[in-house]
């Protein structure tokens, strides 16, 4: 059953209510991601941004409306941001083919019913759907040292949440995948943003703005942080992964999923 707006607090909203107050202090949209998203949106004028939260990557030159279940996240939107409404992906309050494009940036894995939510994006968008997300088993992607070595519980959880290409195409039609390299100096504060700056993960303020760490039980979190701190102190991390400190960017499986032209 699709989750209605009145039940938003039972699903995604509590997760982001917990990190919402720290989100804008630790994260700002990376301009390189923004440029790719602008390119993918093409000539779309009207856009619904699902899971819009604090407004990251919303184009200032398009007519945008954001939808998000978290009042706390919507409260982080800048004063000049597009309007934001409380709602969920699975029940979008828009008519069929009523906007040029629908977007969803780093949010699909949070939805209670991913298939229904994706079909809702396709339903309202007459030109295209643009999604920023990790795609499992993306070609050429490198495994994350953070989740393979220090927080494997996050890695296992992520495998069950991120949709693969097959689900996207079943719901949206044929899709293009654009690789989104994560720069070494990435300004966005998501899980893999600090892949070349491992000391950042020792900062409680950084972790407080990343929902995955809030999902971990206390023992797993403490164990991972302690091991990372130890390995950085004695040189183990640099012996294994130090080459990353001089690498320009990383393909960690982040992709733009682009579905064009609404099918009849």
PyMOL commands that set and color helices and strands:
alter all, ss='L'
color gray80, all
select helices_A, chain A and resi 5-10+12-26+31-41+71-74+89-91+108-110+114-124+145-150+152-161+165-172+191-194+198-202+204-208+211-215+218-234+236-246
alter helices_A, ss='H'
color red, helices_A
select strands_A, chain A and resi 46-50+63-68+83-86+99-105+125-134+175-179+182-183+249-250+254-260
alter strands_A, ss='S'
color yellow, strands_A
deselect
rebuild
show_as cartoon
